[in-house]
């Protein structure tokens, strides 16, 4: 089947097999995992753990990653993965890929093609499917698509990977130029991530969704504790100057950051009203943020973040929380429910006001606003785009 497309798709196909190049399954609930878990129960998925977007370098971080991945080079088995949280898809089979991570080496690519092709074929044979979609959130998958039979090839662009830390810009540029050509459908989670004009006919905007039920346990009655919260990676794209200014201007507020601390400046750690808390499993997140009075996304505005449509903004709203964001382009679709500012004094004024005026009615409005943007709805949109070829927005 290769990269061929089906000429006529008058109705939605049944029993679709999704072959997915994604991140490492279960490490965190990513966009791609949310979409796959919310496919119909008649569908199945073969999930390929991350194949990377750069060649390893000689440093301690890469050495640890090589060691952690090395076992897969000698083990071609696949193992079925149970759902991490509520989903509808019939089954997910995980492949820990036997991949040599030098994707611009012909010898490595040829070897990887044989390994990936054999592993995917073995996994797909267990399913009774009549339609196969190759879905990749990693542009490097284009080097291997010929080894995996499929009816449609879909590229899901989640970030500007050329700007993303840990990615090889030259590899990304080459891979994206190829995947724009080879894919049948291109999806972008932010408008600034849409492909060049030559590919707009097969490009579709598919914004982030939310697992609304995961936050339903948070009390609708507003918390009166002066706590401003953030969950997610604590990384260099946060606006640490803004965070520290807010902390100093509002000493009565506690600023909680919950997640993996990839980078935290010492000046931020030194502030007594800032707490760095460990990440928690997704299913326990609601309990750990129930005492927050408000939440925020204090991102820098730069070449990387203008292409970001943060998962967490809809999750904050599903929790009913008053939410602040710096002026990311994708925030404009969420209207008045998001307070947008990069001014510390304005943010502190907003916080103090919300602590007084937030109500059960306002929290319910936020939840109601986001109900139509569930991952189930996004997965349905994705299936429709892929199988009928319809434009979406």
N, C-alpha and C positions, 0 to 999 in steps of 0.2 A: 504493500500500500504506500510505503514511503511518505512523501510529503504531498501526495495527491489529495484533493478534496472531493467530496461527494457532490455530484452535479445538482441533485435535487434534494432538498430537505423540507418537505411540506409540513411534516409534523415532528414533534419532539421524539427523539429516539428513546428506546428503552434499553435497560441493561448496559449502560455506558461504563466502560473501564477508563478511569483517569490515571494516566501514568505521569507522575509528578516529580519534577526536579525541584526540591524545596530546601528548607533548612533541616537541621537534625531534628527528627521527630521527637516531640515531647519536651524539648528543652524549654520552650516557652510557647504560648498559644499565638502563633503568627497568623497573619492575614491568610496565607495559603492554607494553613491547617484549618482555620475557621471555615473557609469556603468548602474544602473537601468534606469535613465532618457534617456539613449541612446539605450535602447532595442527597437525592432520594434513596430510599432503602433498596431500590432495584439496582443502584449503581455500586461499583466497587472502586477501590483505588490501589495502585501500586506506588508506594512512596519511596523515592530515592533520596537518602540523606545527602547533605551538602557535598558538592564536588569542588567547592571553592571558586574564588575569582582571582587567584594569584598563585604564583609559584612560591613555595616556602623559601625563607631566607635563613641564614645561619644566626639564629638568636634563640634565647631560652623559651620564649612564647611559642615559636614555630616548632621547636624541638618537642615540647610537651604535646602539641597537637599531632605531630607526626607519630609519636609514641601511642597516643590514644587511638589513632586511626589505623595503626600498623596491622592490628589483628585482622582487619577486613581484607587485607591483601592475601591472606591465607585461608579465608573462610568465605565461600561463595553462597552460604545458606541465607535464606530469607526467613524472617520470623513475623508472624501475625501480631499486630499491635492492637490492644484493646483501646476503646475510646477513653480519652483522658477526662472528658466532661461530656455533657449531653450533646449528641449529634444524631443524625438520622441515617447516614450512609450505611449500606449493608455490611461492608468489611473493608479494612485497610491492611494491606500487607507491606511491611517495611523492608527495604533493602539497604543494608550498610554497604555502600558501593566499594568494589575493589578498583580503586582509581589511583593512578600515578598522577600527582597534581601538577604536572608540567604540560598544560593544555596547548602550548604553542610548539610542542615537540611532536613531529609526525610519528616517531616511534611510540611515544607515550599515548598519543591519541588512538593509534591503531590498536594497541593493546587494550586500552580502555574500552574501545568500541566492542571488542570481542567479549570482554567481561560483562559489560553492561547489557549487551544484546542477549547473552545467554541467561543472565540473572532475571531480566525483565520477562523474557519468553517463558521461563520456568514459572514465574509468579502469575502471569496472565493465564496460563493453561488451566489453572485451578478454577477459573471463573467461566460462566456461560454468558458471554457478552456478544453484542452485535455491532458495537460502535466503540472506537478507541480514540481518546483524545490525549495527546501529549501536551501537558501543561507545564511550563517552566517559569519560575520566578528568578532563574539564573540564566543570563544570556549565553554563558559558556556551554549550555546544553546544545546549542546549535552545532557544535563540533561532533555531536554524537547522535543527532536525530536520525541519520540514515540507518543506524543500526537497530532502530526501534520502530517496527511497523505501526502506523497510525493513520487515522482518517483525517484528523485535523491537528494542526500544530499551533499552540496558543502561547504567546509571550505575555506574562504578567509583570509589568514594570512597577516596582514598589518604591524605588528610590533612584536618584541620580547616582548610579554606582561608580561613575568616574570620579565623583567627589567623596564617596563613602570611605571612611577609614578602613584600612585593611584590604582594600581592593587595588588591583593593578590597573591604572588608568589606560595603559596601552592595550592590555588584554581586553578590558571592557569595551573600548572603542572598536576594536576589531570584531569582537563577538556581537556587539549590538548592531553594527552595520550588516553583518551576515544574517542575524536573526530577524531584523526588519524585513529583509528580502525573503527569507525562507518561510516565515510564519504565515499562517492563514488569517490569524486574528491577533491584534495587539491590544492589550488592556492597560490602562493607566489609572492608578488610584488618586492621582492629582493632575489637574489640567496642565501644569507646567511640565509634566512627565510625558505628555503626548509626543509621538515620534515626529520626525521631519515631515514637511508638507507632502512629499512624494508618497507617503504611506497613510495619509489620513483616511482613505477609503476603507481601510481595514482596521482602523483605530477606534476604540471605544473608551469612554470614561466610565469607570466602575469604582466609585468611592468606597471607603471603608465602611464596615458594618459594626454591629454590636451584638453580643450575646446577652440580651436583656435579662433573661432569667437568672443569670449569674450574679446580678446585683439586686434582685428582688428582695433579698433578706434584709437589706439596710432599712432601718426605721424611717418612715416618711416624716416623722417629727424631727425638725432640724436640731442638730447638736448646737449647744451654746458654749461648747469648749472652743477657745480661740486657737484652733489648729488649722493650718493651711497645708494641704498634702500634695504629694507627687508620687506616682509609682511608674517604674520603668527603668531603663538604663540610665545611670548617672554618669554621663559621658561628656566629652569636650564640646558637644554642640549645645549644652546648657549655657544660659547667660549668667555666669557666676557673679559678675559685677551687679547685675540686677537683683539676684537672689540675696546677696550680702547687703545691698542697700535696703531692701524690704525688711530684712531681719533687723537691721539697725534702727530703722524708722518705726518699727512696730515691736518693741521688746516684749510686749505683753502677749504676743502671738508665738506659738511654737510652729516651726516649719519642719515638717516630716518628709523625708525622702526615703522611699522604700524601693529597693532594687539592687542590682549588681553595681557596685561602685567602681566602674572602669577608670574614672578620673574624678578626684575631689581635691580642689586646692586646699592647702593647709589653712589659709585665711578663712575658708568656709567652715572647716572643722573647728576652728578656734571660737566661733560664735556660740554662746551658750544656748541660744534658743533655736538652734538648728540640730536636728537629729538625723543621723544616717542609719536606717534600719535595713535588715536583710530582706531579700526577696522572699515571697511566700508563694506556695502553689496557687494557681489560678482559682481553684475551687475554694480556697480560704481567703481570697482577697477581700471579698465583701465584708467579712467579719473584722478584718484588720483596718478598714477605713471607715467603719460605721461612726466613729467619734469625730470625723473631720467636719469642720464647719464649711470649708470650701476647698477647691482643688485648682491646680494650675498647670500650665505648660510654658515654663519660662525658657523657651528656646531662643538662641541667637537667630538673627535673620541673616543668612548667607547663602552661597550657591548650593549648599547641600539642603538646608532646611526649607527653602522656597518650594522644593519638590516634595515636601513631607505632608502627608495627611494623617496625623497621629491617631492610632487606634484608640488611645486613652481618652480623647476628647469625648467621643460618644459613650464610652464607658463611664466617665464622670457624670454625664447627663443621665444615663440610665440609672445611676445611683441617686439621682435627684440633686446633685451637688451644685451650688453656685460655682461657676467655672471661669477662670481667667486664662487668656493666652496672649503671648506676644503676637504681632500682626503677621501671622502666616497666611498666605493667599487663600488656602482652603477654608479658613475660618469664616469667610464671608457667607457661605451657604448655611451656616448655623444660626444666623440672625442675632436677635437681641439676647438669646440665652447665654451667649459668650461675651464676657467683658474683655475687650481687646485694648491693650496698652503696653508700652515699653517704658512708662514713666513710673518710678518707684513710689512717688508721693501719691499719684492717682490710684495705684494698686492698693496702697495702705488705706486710703480714704474709702475705696470700694469695700475692702475687707471689713472695716469697722461698721460701715453701713449695713452690709449683708448679715453681720452677726446680730443686728437688731431687727432687721425687716424680713429676713428669710422666714418662710412659713410652709406649712404642709401643702397649701394650695400651689405655691411656687414650685415646690419640689415635685408635686404631681404633674404640673405643666411641663417641666423638663423631661420627666419620664415619658409623658404622653407624646411629646414632640419627636422622640427618638424611636418610638415603637415601630414605625414603618421602615426603619433602617436596620432591621435585624439581619444576621448572617444568613438566615433561611431565605430572606428576600433577595439578598445579594447572590446567593448560590443559584437561585432560580433565574435571576437576570443573566448570570454567567452561562447557564445551560442554554438559555434562549438565544443569546448572542452567538454562541458556538454552533448550535445545531440548526438555527434558522437564519443566521447571518444578518439579524436585524440590528440597526443602529440603536444606540442608547445614549441620548443626550449629547 
